[in-house]
Amino acid sequence: MNTLVKKTTSLRLNLELYQLIEQLAKRENRSVNNYIETLLVKATNFDTPNAETRQAIEDLNAEKKSLKRYSSAKELLNDLD
């Protein structure tokens, strides 16, 4: 999600709905605006990675398979010596 460019808009919401959203946002220590934006992002899958990001994730996951795994910190430290 591009957080640098924002569009100001206004919404008409049922007062009881707004009050509920306000309470939920407060519980999460967020502003009403941030809470609504977060809900909309989740509801629309707006934060789904683009093709370049998906490829980078795939590359990273492929690289992880070739990395040596350690079953303990001691094993890792012994390998570093």
Residue frames relative to the residue before (quaternion, step in Angstrom):
aa qw qx qy qz dx dy dz
M 1.0000 0.0000 0.0000 0.0000 0.00 0.00 0.00
N 0.3516 -0.7266 0.5501 0.2144 3.56 -0.90 0.93
T 0.1575 -0.8280 0.5345 0.0625 3.56 -0.36 1.23
L 0.5543 0.6342 -0.3929 0.3690 3.59 1.23 -0.10
V 0.7573 0.2981 -0.1700 0.5556 3.57 1.01 -0.76
K 0.0074 -0.8089 0.5860 -0.0471 3.57 -0.64 1.14
K 0.2563 -0.7351 0.6097 0.1489 3.54 -1.18 0.64
T 0.3064 -0.7420 0.5689 0.1788 3.56 -0.74 1.05
T 0.0752 0.7865 -0.6070 0.0860 3.54 -0.93 0.93
S 0.2641 -0.7396 0.5832 0.2075 3.55 -1.22 0.20
L 0.1861 -0.7739 0.5997 0.0830 3.54 -1.17 0.68
R 0.2645 -0.7053 0.6238 0.2085 3.52 -1.20 0.52
L 0.0117 0.8065 -0.5875 0.0652 3.53 -0.59 1.20
N 0.5802 -0.5403 0.4795 0.3762 3.50 -1.21 0.60
L 0.5595 -0.6459 0.4037 0.3269 3.58 -0.85 0.97
E 0.6656 0.4964 -0.3104 0.4629 3.59 0.91 -0.85
L 0.6260 0.5211 -0.3322 0.4756 3.59 1.04 -0.73
Y 0.6497 0.5117 -0.3184 0.4634 3.57 0.92 -0.89
Q 0.6596 0.5118 -0.3124 0.4533 3.59 0.91 -0.88
L 0.6311 0.5171 -0.3266 0.4771 3.58 1.06 -0.74
I 0.6484 0.5081 -0.3101 0.4746 3.58 0.93 -0.90
E 0.6332 0.5389 -0.3196 0.4544 3.55 1.00 -0.84
Q 0.6611 0.4981 -0.3000 0.4742 3.59 0.96 -0.86
L 0.6628 0.5053 -0.3040 0.4615 3.58 0.92 -0.90
A 0.6408 0.5160 -0.3183 0.4709 3.57 1.00 -0.82
K 0.6492 0.5281 -0.3132 0.4489 3.56 0.95 -0.88
R 0.6222 0.5483 -0.3333 0.4485 3.59 1.02 -0.79
E 0.7344 0.3804 -0.2111 0.5210 3.57 1.09 -0.72
N 0.4330 -0.7251 0.4361 0.3108 3.56 1.33 0.21
R 0.4947 0.6294 -0.4295 0.4180 3.56 0.96 0.97
S 0.5302 -0.5765 0.4965 0.3743 3.51 -1.28 0.28
V 0.6271 -0.5199 0.4117 0.4087 3.56 -1.24 0.40
N 0.6357 0.5384 -0.3280 0.4455 3.58 0.94 -0.86
N 0.6825 0.4787 -0.2895 0.4703 3.59 0.84 -0.98
Y 0.6385 0.5336 -0.3258 0.4489 3.57 0.97 -0.82
I 0.6727 0.4829 -0.2946 0.4770 3.59 0.87 -0.96
E 0.6489 0.5175 -0.3227 0.4550 3.60 0.92 -0.87
T 0.6483 0.5159 -0.3162 0.4622 3.59 0.96 -0.85
L 0.6479 0.5138 -0.3150 0.4659 3.59 0.95 -0.84
L 0.6692 0.4985 -0.2993 0.4626 3.57 0.97 -0.86
V 0.6194 0.5371 -0.3408 0.4601 3.58 1.01 -0.76
K 0.6770 0.4847 -0.2878 0.4733 3.58 0.91 -0.93
A 0.6812 0.5118 -0.2912 0.4350 3.58 0.89 -0.92
T 0.7654 0.3651 -0.1870 0.4959 3.58 1.07 -0.70
N 0.3739 -0.7286 0.4793 0.3157 3.60 1.30 -0.11
F 0.1964 0.8238 -0.5050 0.1666 3.56 1.15 0.68
D 0.6982 0.4762 -0.2701 0.4614 3.57 1.12 -0.64
T 0.3305 0.7397 -0.5140 0.2817 3.58 1.25 0.31
P 0.4853 -0.6935 0.4416 0.2975 3.60 -0.75 1.01
N 0.4717 -0.6510 0.5104 0.3054 3.54 -1.15 0.65
A 0.7488 -0.4159 0.2675 0.4413 3.60 -1.29 0.15
E 0.6544 0.5176 -0.3177 0.4504 3.60 0.93 -0.84
T 0.6692 0.4854 -0.2977 0.4774 3.58 0.95 -0.86
R 0.6294 0.5256 -0.3381 0.4618 3.61 0.97 -0.80
Q 0.6465 0.5124 -0.3188 0.4667 3.59 0.99 -0.83
A 0.6443 0.5148 -0.3232 0.4640 3.60 0.96 -0.83
I 0.6370 0.5148 -0.3244 0.4733 3.60 1.01 -0.76
E 0.6467 0.5125 -0.3128 0.4704 3.58 0.97 -0.86
D 0.6438 0.5227 -0.3161 0.4609 3.59 0.96 -0.87
L 0.6591 0.5074 -0.3031 0.4651 3.55 0.93 -0.89
N 0.6656 0.4988 -0.3036 0.4648 3.58 0.92 -0.88
A 0.6340 0.5170 -0.3289 0.4718 3.60 1.04 -0.72
E 0.6531 0.5109 -0.3081 0.4664 3.58 1.01 -0.81
K 0.6034 0.5784 -0.3539 0.4196 3.58 1.03 -0.76
K 0.6247 0.5671 -0.3387 0.4165 3.60 1.03 -0.78
S 0.7178 0.4418 -0.2557 0.4735 3.59 1.07 -0.64
L 0.5405 0.6255 -0.4061 0.3895 3.60 1.22 -0.11
K 0.5050 -0.6429 0.4869 0.3074 3.55 -1.09 0.76
R 0.2531 -0.7654 0.5782 0.1255 3.55 -1.00 0.91
Y 0.1922 -0.7669 0.6040 0.1007 3.54 -1.12 0.71
S 0.3641 -0.7454 0.5184 0.2075 3.55 -1.00 0.83
S 0.7982 0.0856 -0.0655 0.5927 3.57 1.26 -0.20
A 0.6221 -0.5308 0.4167 0.3971 3.55 -1.27 0.34
K 0.6075 0.5633 -0.3457 0.4405 3.58 1.08 -0.74
E 0.6397 0.5216 -0.3153 0.4682 3.57 0.96 -0.85
L 0.6451 0.5121 -0.3109 0.4743 3.59 0.98 -0.83
L 0.6756 0.4954 -0.2948 0.4596 3.60 0.86 -0.95
N 0.6303 0.5229 -0.3315 0.4684 3.59 1.03 -0.75
D 0.6579 0.5090 -0.3059 0.4631 3.58 1.01 -0.76
L 0.6424 0.5333 -0.3234 0.4453 3.59 1.12 -0.62
D 0.6157 0.5705 -0.3436 0.4213 3.61 1.14 -0.50
